[in-house]
Amino acid sequence: MDESSLKKSFGIRCCQLRNHTGLSQEKLALLINMDRSYYASIETGLRNVTRVNMVEIADGLGVGLSELLRGVG
């Protein structure tokens, strides 16, 4: 899987989990102290996300990192 596809796959997974929790992008971004536009660019596959941000996103969504990454790649 190339880098672009991996980023898109991760973004789709984040969006799925966020929608499952009922949080808007803005509310999740506020919860994890991340700019909303930065978080939106993650969901659209435009960002190469660091492990630190992955953990923060997982925590904000109430899941473990392994659950966040399930099915990605």
MMTF fields as JSON, N, C-alpha, C and O atoms, coordinates in Angstrom:
{
  "mmtfVersion": "1.0.0",
  "mmtfProducer": "UNKNOWN",
  "numBonds": 291,
  "numAtoms": 292,
  "numGroups": 73,
  "numChains": 1,
  "numModels": 1,
  "chainsPerModel": [1],
  "groupsPerChain": [73],
  "chainIdList": ["A"],
  "bondAtomList": [4, 2, 8, 6, 12, 10, 16, 14, 20, 18, 24, 22, 28, 26, 32, 30, 36, 34, 40, 38, 44, 42, 48, 46, 52, 50, 56, 54, 60, 58, 64, 62, 68, 66, 72, 70, 76, 74, 80, 78, 84, 82, 88, 86, 92, 90, 96, 94, 100, 98, 104, 102, 108, 106, 112, 110, 116, 114, 120, 118, 124, 122, 128, 126, 132, 130, 136, 134, 140, 138, 144, 142, 148, 146, 152, 150, 156, 154, 160, 158, 164, 162, 168, 166, 172, 170, 176, 174, 180, 178, 184, 182, 188, 186, 192, 190, 196, 194, 200, 198, 204, 202, 208, 206, 212, 210, 216, 214, 220, 218, 224, 222, 228, 226, 232, 230, 236, 234, 240, 238, 244, 242, 248, 246, 252, 250, 256, 254, 260, 258, 264, 262, 268, 266, 272, 270, 276, 274, 280, 278, 284, 282, 288, 286],
  "bondOrderList": [1, 1, 1, 1, 1, 1, 1, 1, 1, 1, 1, 1, 1, 1, 1, 1, 1, 1, 1, 1, 1, 1, 1, 1, 1, 1, 1, 1, 1, 1, 1, 1, 1, 1, 1, 1, 1, 1, 1, 1, 1, 1, 1, 1, 1, 1, 1, 1, 1, 1, 1, 1, 1, 1, 1, 1, 1, 1, 1, 1, 1, 1, 1, 1, 1, 1, 1, 1, 1, 1, 1, 1],
  "groupList": [{"groupName": "MET", "atomNameList": ["N", "CA", "C", "O"], "elementList": ["N", "C", "C", "O"], "formalChargeList": [0, 0, 0, 0], "bondAtomList": [1, 0, 2, 1, 3, 2], "bondOrderList": [1, 1, 2], "singleLetterCode": "M", "chemCompType": "L-PEPTIDE LINKING"}, {"groupName": "ASP", "atomNameList": ["N", "CA", "C", "O"], "elementList": ["N", "C", "C", "O"], "formalChargeList": [0, 0, 0, 0], "bondAtomList": [1, 0, 2, 1, 3, 2], "bondOrderList": [1, 1, 2], "singleLetterCode": "D", "chemCompType": "L-PEPTIDE LINKING"}, {"groupName": "GLU", "atomNameList": ["N", "CA", "C", "O"], "elementList": ["N", "C", "C", "O"], "formalChargeList": [0, 0, 0, 0], "bondAtomList": [1, 0, 2, 1, 3, 2], "bondOrderList": [1, 1, 2], "singleLetterCode": "E", "chemCompType": "L-PEPTIDE LINKING"}, {"groupName": "SER", "atomNameList": ["N", "CA", "C", "O"], "elementList": ["N", "C", "C", "O"], "formalChargeList": [0, 0, 0, 0], "bondAtomList": [1, 0, 2, 1, 3, 2], "bondOrderList": [1, 1, 2], "singleLetterCode": "S", "chemCompType": "L-PEPTIDE LINKING"}, {"groupName": "LEU", "atomNameList": ["N", "CA", "C", "O"], "elementList": ["N", "C", "C", "O"], "formalChargeList": [0, 0, 0, 0], "bondAtomList": [1, 0, 2, 1, 3, 2], "bondOrderList": [1, 1, 2], "singleLetterCode": "L", "chemCompType": "L-PEPTIDE LINKING"}, {"groupName": "LYS", "atomNameList": ["N", "CA", "C", "O"], "elementList": ["N", "C", "C", "O"], "formalChargeList": [0, 0, 0, 0], "bondAtomList": [1, 0, 2, 1, 3, 2], "bondOrderList": [1, 1, 2], "singleLetterCode": "K", "chemCompType": "L-PEPTIDE LINKING"}, {"groupName": "PHE", "atomNameList": ["N", "CA", "C", "O"], "elementList": ["N", "C", "C", "O"], "formalChargeList": [0, 0, 0, 0], "bondAtomList": [1, 0, 2, 1, 3, 2], "bondOrderList": [1, 1, 2], "singleLetterCode": "F", "chemCompType": "L-PEPTIDE LINKING"}, {"groupName": "GLY", "atomNameList": ["N", "CA", "C", "O"], "elementList": ["N", "C", "C", "O"], "formalChargeList": [0, 0, 0, 0], "bondAtomList": [1, 0, 2, 1, 3, 2], "bondOrderList": [1, 1, 2], "singleLetterCode": "G", "chemCompType": "PEPTIDE LINKING"}, {"groupName": "ILE", "atomNameList": ["N", "CA", "C", "O"], "elementList": ["N", "C", "C", "O"], "formalChargeList": [0, 0, 0, 0], "bondAtomList": [1, 0, 2, 1, 3, 2], "bondOrderList": [1, 1, 2], "singleLetterCode": "I", "chemCompType": "L-PEPTIDE LINKING"}, {"groupName": "ARG", "atomNameList": ["N", "CA", "C", "O"], "elementList": ["N", "C", "C", "O"], "formalChargeList": [0, 0, 0, 0], "bondAtomList": [1, 0, 2, 1, 3, 2], "bondOrderList": [1, 1, 2], "singleLetterCode": "R", "chemCompType": "L-PEPTIDE LINKING"}, {"groupName": "CYS", "atomNameList": ["N", "CA", "C", "O"], "elementList": ["N", "C", "C", "O"], "formalChargeList": [0, 0, 0, 0], "bondAtomList": [1, 0, 2, 1, 3, 2], "bondOrderList": [1, 1, 2], "singleLetterCode": "C", "chemCompType": "L-PEPTIDE LINKING"}, {"groupName": "GLN", "atomNameList": ["N", "CA", "C", "O"], "elementList": ["N", "C", "C", "O"], "formalChargeList": [0, 0, 0, 0], "bondAtomList": [1, 0, 2, 1, 3, 2], "bondOrderList": [1, 1, 2], "singleLetterCode": "Q", "chemCompType": "L-PEPTIDE LINKING"}, {"groupName": "ASN", "atomNameList": ["N", "CA", "C", "O"], "elementList": ["N", "C", "C", "O"], "formalChargeList": [0, 0, 0, 0], "bondAtomList": [1, 0, 2, 1, 3, 2], "bondOrderList": [1, 1, 2], "singleLetterCode": "N", "chemCompType": "L-PEPTIDE LINKING"}, {"groupName": "HIS", "atomNameList": ["N", "CA", "C", "O"], "elementList": ["N", "C", "C", "O"], "formalChargeList": [0, 0, 0, 0], "bondAtomList": [1, 0, 2, 1, 3, 2], "bondOrderList": [1, 1, 2], "singleLetterCode": "H", "chemCompType": "L-PEPTIDE LINKING"}, {"groupName": "THR", "atomNameList": ["N", "CA", "C", "O"], "elementList": ["N", "C", "C", "O"], "formalChargeList": [0, 0, 0, 0], "bondAtomList": [1, 0, 2, 1, 3, 2], "bondOrderList": [1, 1, 2], "singleLetterCode": "T", "chemCompType": "L-PEPTIDE LINKING"}, {"groupName": "ALA", "atomNameList": ["N", "CA", "C", "O"], "elementList": ["N", "C", "C", "O"], "formalChargeList": [0, 0, 0, 0], "bondAtomList": [1, 0, 2, 1, 3, 2], "bondOrderList": [1, 1, 2], "singleLetterCode": "A", "chemCompType": "L-PEPTIDE LINKING"}, {"groupName": "TYR", "atomNameList": ["N", "CA", "C", "O"], "elementList": ["N", "C", "C", "O"], "formalChargeList": [0, 0, 0, 0], "bondAtomList": [1, 0, 2, 1, 3, 2], "bondOrderList": [1, 1, 2], "singleLetterCode": "Y", "chemCompType": "L-PEPTIDE LINKING"}, {"groupName": "VAL", "atomNameList": ["N", "CA", "C", "O"], "elementList": ["N", "C", "C", "O"], "formalChargeList": [0, 0, 0, 0], "bondAtomList": [1, 0, 2, 1, 3, 2], "bondOrderList": [1, 1, 2], "singleLetterCode": "V", "chemCompType": "L-PEPTIDE LINKING"}],
  "groupTypeList": [0, 1, 2, 3, 3, 4, 5, 5, 3, 6, 7, 8, 9, 10, 10, 11, 4, 9, 12, 13, 14, 7, 4, 3, 11, 2, 5, 4, 15, 4, 4, 8, 12, 0, 1, 9, 3, 16, 16, 15, 3, 8, 2, 14, 7, 4, 9, 12, 17, 14, 9, 17, 12, 0, 17, 2, 8, 15, 1, 7, 4, 7, 17, 7, 4, 3, 2, 4, 4, 9, 7, 17, 7],
  "groupIdList": [1, 2, 3, 4, 5, 6, 7, 8, 9, 10, 11, 12, 13, 14, 15, 16, 17, 18, 19, 20, 21, 22, 23, 24, 25, 26, 27, 28, 29, 30, 31, 32, 33, 34, 35, 36, 37, 38, 39, 40, 41, 42, 43, 44, 45, 46, 47, 48, 49, 50, 51, 52, 53, 54, 55, 56, 57, 58, 59, 60, 61, 62, 63, 64, 65, 66, 67, 68, 69, 70, 71, 72, 73],
  "secStructList": [7, 7, 2, 2, 2, 2, 2, 2, 2, 2, 2, 2, 2, 2, 2, 2, 2, 2, 2, 2, 2, 6, 7, 7, 2, 2, 2, 2, 2, 2, 2, 6, 6, 7, 7, 2, 2, 2, 2, 2, 2, 2, 2, 6, 6, 7, 7, 7, 7, 7, 2, 2, 2, 2, 2, 2, 2, 2, 2, 2, 2, 6, 7, 7, 2, 2, 2, 2, 2, 6, 6, 7, 7],
  "xCoordList": [0.855, 0.0, 0.894, 1.82, 0.621, 1.44, 1.039, 0.008, 1.871, 1.669, 0.33, -0.36, -0.029, -1.29, -2.485, -3.401, -2.474, -3.568, -3.628, -4.711, -2.466, -2.411, -2.993, -3.754, -2.644, -3.187, -4.692, -5.412, -5.176, -6.619, -7.335, -8.406, -6.748, -7.343, -7.432, -8.442, -6.37, -6.379, -7.441, -8.155, -7.539, -8.538, -9.957, -10.801, -10.217, -11.542, -11.849, -12.97, -10.859, -11.065, -11.369, -12.258, -10.646, -10.901, -12.321, -13.026, -12.733, -14.069, -15.142, -16.14, -14.938, -15.902, -16.073, -17.193, -14.958, -15.026, -15.606, -16.365, -15.249, -15.788, -17.296, -18.029, -17.753, -19.191, -19.902, -21.019, -19.265, -19.846, -20.028, -20.98, -19.11, -19.209, -20.178, -20.585, -20.554, -21.468, -20.797, -21.473, -19.477, -18.749, -18.584, -18.395, -18.655, -18.311, -16.785, -16.094, -16.277, -14.835, -14.401, -13.361, -15.198, -14.85, -14.797, -13.864, -15.793, -15.817, -14.664, -14.048, -14.365, -13.236, -11.934, -11.096, -11.758, -10.534, -10.356, -9.247, -11.423, -11.343, -10.975, -10.171, -11.556, -11.309, -9.846, -9.307, -9.209, -7.82, -6.82, -5.65, -7.297, -6.436, -5.731, -4.523, -6.511, -5.984, -6.834, -8.047, -6.201, -6.94, -7.922, -7.569, -9.16, -10.168, -9.759, -9.992, -9.164, -8.773, -7.649, -7.589, -6.772, -5.715, -6.352, -6.002, -7.297, -7.955, -8.726, -8.699, -9.404, -10.149, -9.209, -9.576, -8.011, -7.049, -6.547, -6.11, -6.606, -6.285, -7.365, -7.065, -8.62, -9.726, -9.777, -10.255, -9.298, -9.308, -8.031, -7.857, -7.148, -5.948, -4.838, -3.972, -4.853, -3.83, -2.64, -1.617, -2.756, -1.693, -1.029, -1.671, 0.259, 1.011, 1.03, 1.769, 0.238, -0.019, 1.083, 1.501, 1.543, 2.552, 1.914, 0.699, 2.737, 2.233, 1.604, 0.6, 2.181, 1.636, 0.207, -0.691, -0.001, -1.343, -2.296, -3.482, -1.789, -2.638, -3.145, -4.318, -2.268, -2.662, -3.679, -4.657, -3.466, -4.413, -5.783, -6.814, -5.791, -7.052, -7.754, -8.953, -7.009, -7.59, -8.185, -9.305, -7.442, -7.943, -9.219, -10.174, -9.233, -10.406, -11.63, -12.764, -11.386, -12.476, -12.859, -13.836, -12.071, -12.365, -12.018, -12.652, -11.008, -10.567, -9.058, -8.368, -8.565, -7.131, -6.526, -7.236, -5.216, -4.531, -4.748, -4.907, -4.757, -4.966, -6.349, -6.497, -7.367, -8.701, -8.742, -9.393, -8.056, -8.0, -7.381, -7.818, -6.372, -5.641, -6.249, -5.776, -7.281, -7.895, -8.379, -9.174, -7.882, -8.286, -7.536, -7.76, -6.658, -5.879, -4.664, -3.91, -4.495, -3.348, -3.566, -2.694],
  "yCoordList": [-1.178, 0.0, 1.232, 1.332, 2.166, 3.369, 4.355, 4.192, 5.368, 6.322, 7.049, 7.227, 7.459, 8.18, 7.312, 7.782, 6.07, 5.153, 4.884, 4.773, 4.781, 4.541, 5.723, 5.531, 6.949, 8.139, 8.224, 8.574, 7.906, 7.924, 6.862, 7.117, 5.671, 4.585, 4.958, 4.697, 5.57, 6.017, 7.094, 7.078, 8.015, 9.079, 8.544, 9.007, 7.575, 6.95, 6.268, 6.353, 5.595, 4.908, 5.926, 5.701, 7.027, 8.069, 8.596, 8.774, 8.84, 9.359, 8.368, 8.76, 7.092, 6.062, 6.052, 6.065, 6.028, 5.973, 7.254, 7.21, 8.39, 9.658, 9.705, 10.111, 9.295, 9.269, 8.307, 8.579, 7.192, 6.216, 6.814, 6.485, 7.686, 8.312, 9.479, 9.938, 9.967, 11.101, 12.452, 13.465, 12.479, 13.738, 14.403, 13.728, 15.713, 16.455, 16.559, 16.313, 16.927, 17.154, 18.225, 18.103, 19.267, 20.373, 19.925, 20.276, 19.151, 18.715, 17.779, 17.884, 16.855, 15.955, 16.742, 16.518, 17.655, 18.453, 19.245, 19.317, 19.832, 20.553, 19.607, 19.953, 18.427, 17.434, 17.017, 16.773, 16.937, 16.469, 17.612, 17.373, 18.855, 20.036, 20.085, 20.307, 19.874, 19.9, 20.889, 20.976, 21.613, 22.525, 21.732, 20.678, 22.241, 21.509, 21.305, 20.235, 22.299, 22.152, 21.124, 20.409, 21.057, 20.034, 18.653, 17.743, 18.495, 17.196, 16.834, 15.681, 17.8, 17.546, 17.057, 16.188, 17.605, 17.177, 15.753, 15.071, 15.308, 13.908, 13.005, 12.01, 13.366, 12.545, 12.493, 11.511, 13.519, 13.518, 12.919, 12.888, 12.447, 11.767, 12.671, 12.246, 13.916, 14.87, 14.953, 15.541, 14.372, 14.49, 13.153, 12.103, 13.222, 12.072, 12.21, 13.037, 11.421, 11.599, 10.949, 9.823, 11.675, 11.13, 10.141, 10.146, 9.303, 8.349, 9.083, 8.632, 10.191, 10.968, 11.411, 11.273, 11.936, 12.36, 11.181, 11.305, 10.034, 8.844, 8.451, 8.114, 8.495, 8.154, 9.16, 8.772, 10.439, 11.462, 11.28, 11.43, 10.96, 10.718, 9.499, 9.54, 8.427, 7.214, 7.51, 7.094, 8.221, 8.583, 9.413, 9.177, 10.374, 11.221, 10.452, 10.805, 9.397, 8.563, 7.459, 6.739, 7.341, 6.324, 4.915, 3.955, 4.78, 3.467, 3.357, 4.359, 2.142, 1.931, 2.171, 2.234, 2.304, 2.533, 1.373, 1.591, 0.147, -1.008, -0.959, -1.339, -0.496, -0.37, 0.733, 0.587, 1.828, 2.925, 2.458, 2.863, 1.612, 1.162, -0.081, -0.52, -0.649, -1.866, -1.618, -0.713, -2.445, -2.356, -1.326, -1.217, -0.578, 0.435, -0.26, -0.952, -0.068, -0.651, -2.079, -2.731],
  "zCoordList": [0.0, 0.0, 0.0, 0.806, -0.898, -0.958, 0.151, 0.804, 0.344, 1.441, 1.339, 2.343, 0.148, -0.049, 0.343, 1.017, -0.072, 0.26, 1.751, 2.326, 2.375, 3.817, 4.583, 5.531, 4.18, 4.844, 4.66, 5.594, 3.458, 3.21, 4.031, 4.582, 4.115, 4.891, 6.372, 7.024, 6.896, 8.29, 8.508, 9.512, 7.574, 7.678, 7.681, 8.448, 6.828, 6.779, 8.109, 8.611, 8.672, 9.96, 11.063, 11.884, 11.085, 12.086, 11.945, 12.939, 10.723, 10.454, 10.899, 11.502, 10.604, 11.016, 12.533, 13.044, 13.237, 14.699, 15.285, 16.253, 14.7, 15.186, 14.997, 15.899, 13.835, 13.58, 14.524, 14.965, 14.834, 15.763, 17.163, 17.871, 17.543, 18.871, 18.885, 19.953, 17.699, 17.612, 17.765, 17.945, 17.697, 17.829, 16.471, 15.46, 16.454, 15.24, 15.181, 16.17, 14.012, 13.911, 14.898, 15.545, 15.007, 15.901, 17.352, 18.075, 17.79, 19.186, 19.499, 20.56, 18.576, 18.81, 18.845, 19.719, 17.909, 17.869, 19.167, 19.698, 19.674, 20.948, 22.083, 22.948, 22.081, 23.123, 23.181, 24.261, 22.026, 21.976, 21.746, 21.446, 21.889, 21.741, 20.39, 20.307, 19.339, 17.981, 17.176, 17.37, 16.293, 15.434, 14.562, 14.033, 14.413, 13.664, 12.212, 11.65, 11.61, 10.206, 10.049, 9.049, 11.034, 11.007, 11.115, 10.363, 12.061, 12.208, 10.933, 10.501, 10.338, 9.094, 7.997, 7.206, 7.947, 6.925, 7.186, 6.258, 8.427, 8.732, 8.139, 7.48, 8.381, 7.887, 6.362, 5.796, 5.704, 4.246, 3.653, 2.434, 4.52, 4.054, 3.578, 2.814, 4.021, 3.59, 4.533, 4.183, 5.728, 6.727, 7.01, 7.014, 7.243, 7.727, 9.25, 9.784, 9.941, 11.365, 12.201, 11.933, 13.215, 14.118, 15.088, 15.287, 15.682, 16.689, 17.867, 18.418, 18.246, 19.365, 19.036, 19.866, 17.839, 17.453, 17.319, 17.627, 16.861, 16.784, 18.169, 18.335, 19.148, 20.521, 21.037, 21.675, 20.774, 21.223, 20.565, 21.221, 19.281, 18.578, 19.176, 19.45, 19.375, 19.964, 21.334, 21.63, 22.165, 23.495, 23.398, 24.137, 22.496, 22.32, 21.853, 22.176, 21.09, 20.596, 21.578, 21.375, 22.645, 23.659, 23.224, 23.661, 22.36, 21.906, 22.098, 22.288, 22.045, 22.088, 20.718, 19.714, 20.687, 19.422, 18.459, 17.258, 18.968, 18.088, 17.445, 16.284, 18.18, 17.611, 16.566, 15.531, 16.828, 15.863, 14.55, 13.473, 14.639, 13.457, 12.808, 11.76, 13.411, 12.85, 11.428, 11.173, 10.507, 9.113, 8.284, 7.078, 8.915, 8.182, 7.557, 8.241, 6.283, 5.602, 5.306, 4.731]
}
